[in-house]
Amino acid sequence: MTEFEEAVEATLRPTAKAAEKLAGQGKLFVRDRIALLFDEGTFSEDGQLANALAPGLPADGVVTGRGLVDGRPALVVANDPSVKAGSWGARTVEKIIRVTEEALRAELPVFWFIDSAGARITDQVYLFPGRRGAGRIFHNQVALSGKVPQICCLFGPSAAGGAYIPSFCDVVIMVEKNASMYLGSPRMAEMVVGEKVSLAEMGGARMHAEVSGCGDQLAVDDADAIEQAKAYFSYLPGNWRTDPPAYDEAEPARTFADDLVPADEHLGYDVRGVVEAIVDADSFFELKPLFAAELVTGFGLLAGQPVGIVANQPAVKGGVLFVDSADKAARFIWLCDAFNVPLLYLADVPGFMIGSAVERQGIIRHGAKMITAVAEATVPTVSLILRKAYGAGLYAMAGPGFGPDACLALPTAKIAVMGPEAAINAVYANKIAEITDEAEREAYVTKLRTEYELDIDIVRLAGELVIDQIVRPADVRRELIARFAAAATKDRHFSTRRHGVPPV
């Protein structure tokens, strides 16, 4: 073979030793990953012969290019872990920068297939500090944020500064047992701060999916991660200027029965059952299912049209909003608003959590972050009060004061500053305590509760134009379809400014 042919051949398959290692780890070769992403025969590669004259560095450890994902154009950056553990050299960084520049020019989505041990320290002068150094990757990712979808599949490590690539993506899908991301390795943590910790505890996939929130989804293997990435992309447009794709309508998987939402606000239930009664069958794609589970977020199809769903989850912690759930909601709302996905809020919320622990965590600023995202969103928005919306929880779930295109409620819904028990205790605690006769005290409390519930009666609130419509369960889906259709041409201007200063 000629020198050229040998150089090309070296990029197309791993060495026998590298292939054995990949198989032992349950990983696919980088080009097999790319083949699962793009439609057959559509991938066009850039920089295949980068660093071709250097031994053992085919394509300099990263494959880049463009192709069609289910018929839609997209770009890919894919580390090759069989080449020096997917580490970065100067040409690696240059190739990645070029992809991000192309994404900015053409406004094309980027799939990031990350599996890298980080920078090659021996090359740091050439890849780290300069204007075309690694910092430019992150700069361009920030510029791409909200302009095009950035979708990350994390197949292996994403170490040190390289861990910021996933953090700037819209979604991070991590292969359990193989994927990890961390700024400092366990060995470094022991050296610097004296902490002994395992890789799984430090930056493993499950930890990030459940605890830190840096990971969105878990995958069982490489193929599952890529399939999830494509499913996620199916709900989004290719860039911020266009609408999400539409699909054929399907009926919901279940009926919205009258008892689907229990009338007793103390009874828990899985709000995903309500989602299944609203969206087209088998269309709900939940995001961050293991993180801050007291709030459910995800995409679904409503009569074939993508919508983003933010739903309180009474089955977990009563659906109370915490620091993490506020962050989870804010980012999802910003995502939907950036990419023209209408928002549906399903409210059954007692409010934000109280107590010294959450106050020390900054729940006020985190709650304000969520409310900021709700206020700034300009996509068609509908809120549906399923059972209760108390206190600032009403605001966080796009209550009437935030200008939703419609605020709807089920016939048994309640809207109030606080629930009856809390309100009665707050106002009348001393007077109740003065009544020594138990029967008399119970009768008095019952009278107060009746008066309070009459004050917040949902029909009264409809009469005061607080809500736009009371909707029977059987009519909810039809009403939502109509409301979103009516809002499709709304004026999306919010405020003239450079940008806000959100509480973080």
Disulfide bonds with the S-S distance in Angstrom:
none
